[in-house]
Amino acid sequence: MSRIFTVCRWEWFKLQRRRMPWILLAILFAFSQLSIWGGYASYAFAAARGGQVLVPTTPTNPGRPRMVSCNALEQDAGSVLPADSSPQVVTSLAMQCQVQKASLATRYQVFAPAGSVTLTLSVAAGLGIILLGILSASVVGIEYGLGTLRPILTRGTGRLPWLAGKYLMLVGVTTAALLLVCAAAAGSGALAGKIAPPPPDGPNLLAISWSSLGISFVKTWGALLAFVTMAGAVTLLVRSTAVGMAISLGYYIGEGILIRLLSIAFDWIDKVGNYLPMRNISTLASFRTNIAAAVNINANGISALHASLVVAAYAIGLAAIAAVVFRRRDVVGAVGS
Amino acid sequence: MIEIEGLRKQFGSVTAVSDLSLRIPRGGVFGLLGPNGSGKTTTIGLMLGLIRPSAGSIRLFGQDVSAAHQQALRRIGAMVESPAFYPDLSGRANLRFFQGIGPSRGGKSVNELLELVGLAARANSKFRTYSLGMKQRLGIAYALLGDPELVFLDEPTNGLDPSGMAEVRELIERLAKAGHTIVLSSHLMNEVEQVCQDVAILSRGQIIAQGKVQDLLQLQGTVRLKTTADERAAQILGALDWVSAVRSEGGYLIASASPDRAGDLTRALAQQDVYVTEMVPQRVSLEKFFLQVTAQQPDAAATRQ
């Protein structure tokens, strides 16, 4: 066990000196922050104007329809609307403004601390999987690309401790990256919540509990780790970073498309999809706003337990196959053939 | 220190190593000589556990490597094929990494090793900025991490200029004197002849000659001489069991015998009233010896299929 931790420590020593992981982290961080501040900007704009409605043209006011702020409409509808606007249009616009004002409370929650973490988890579940797939393939495949597997193995570390150490380091990096972007998101959310105008009273459709957020964090973390494990195992089997990356990410994108296309012809294919890795990873990583929804059946008809079991089976199975093959495989250069 | 019996490695239809038996004694420098593609690196890979043998056994430090491979590796340092390191790490960081992942065995510090191989001034430069010679030196420093008892150096002077090659040879000799056992793989005959005490010559995956360098060279040595009666001398020499052949060439007799036995040869002729008027003992170089023994090998295609 101590050898695994030693390898893990020195793999981190090596990784932190590369630019690639910091670039990937920066991308994840940037997208997370963009989504939070984008939500803030959208809310601030809507809150300042009380919403916006599209005023249709009338016979006396031809031309193009124009946007009008709800605040202006409320203060002096007569000066904003064309004189020949029908009462139905006026009523409709007033109702639209009411709906928009009522949604401000929900829109505020999108970037408030709990909401900002939710947004970040969504970014991690989508973009993060791709970034971690790249990282995992790169970390596992680098030794093949550079030919450094020979000097590593001749140091007497042992193949399986080396592999386990690499995986442990990837687990640590994934966890740290997720915690970091979530913490940054919570910080940004708190700041945005302070500087944003307070939301008017209204229904909060995005009532996020911290406990459901915790469950979602764990599920997203599990989904990311499963994909990291799978991408690493595939890279180890094919002995190439580029090929491992291409297969992992290609499958990540392609599984859903393929299932959708095939299920047009065969209904039962969709059921098969419930046992394929990516659908289950997506299910695991999808966010639910309350505990009951977080652990129960989702839109695909897959429960969180089902998704966890399928994802774990694929991750453990692939990692075990890769480890067995790696343990027995020759590390050769030229064979004189 | 190393005992190999009946080792064979098959890569598909290619037999890279065939029925190889070898004993490498403790101490000194052992040369593994052979042309490119002769199986030297595969043999080293088999000894280091990088490659699994198709048949045969390997014992390192008296233990079968299939059972106690990791323990054996902790006493070994190796630079196999070209030196491969992380391009974005400095020479020092690379050595620290490899020192870190291996078992702690003491020995020289990273800085001392960098000093030893003459890389101290460039220790903080990234590996990708190193010349081929500097990469080789870093590879040697890597092989010496943890003060190993047994050091494998696979073509360590590749890419070095003549002065660099001389420095590496000097370093190898120093290491051997300090008690390390060095296994040096090379296709440079001159290099092996200069630093190795024992040698095994591989060709097409088989050992075709093995022994002390001096013994092997003496076996192929000749004595060129002129006598008072060349025909009679040829008959006398041909009857001696330590002279393998006698021929006449350019007015001289060429006796295939160890140059060290020139005195015995003179005495044998004088006892029969034939006197030597001119004599030149001729040693062969390892290169010539190598070319002679490899020329006797059957066609490559026949052995590798």
Interface residues (C-beta under 8 A of the other chain):
Chain A: T6 V7 R9 W10 F13 K14 R17 R18 R19 I142 L146 G147 T148 R150 P151 I152 L153 T154 R155 G156 T157 G158 W162 R328 D330 V331 V332 G333 A334 V335 G336 S337
Chain B: F11 G12 V14 A16 G37 S38 G39 T41 T42 G45 L48 G49 L50 I51 R52 Q70 L73 R74 I76 G77 A78 M79 V80 E81 S82 A84 F85 Y86 P87 D88 L89 A93 R96 F97 F98 G100 I101 G102 P103 Y142 L145 G205 R304
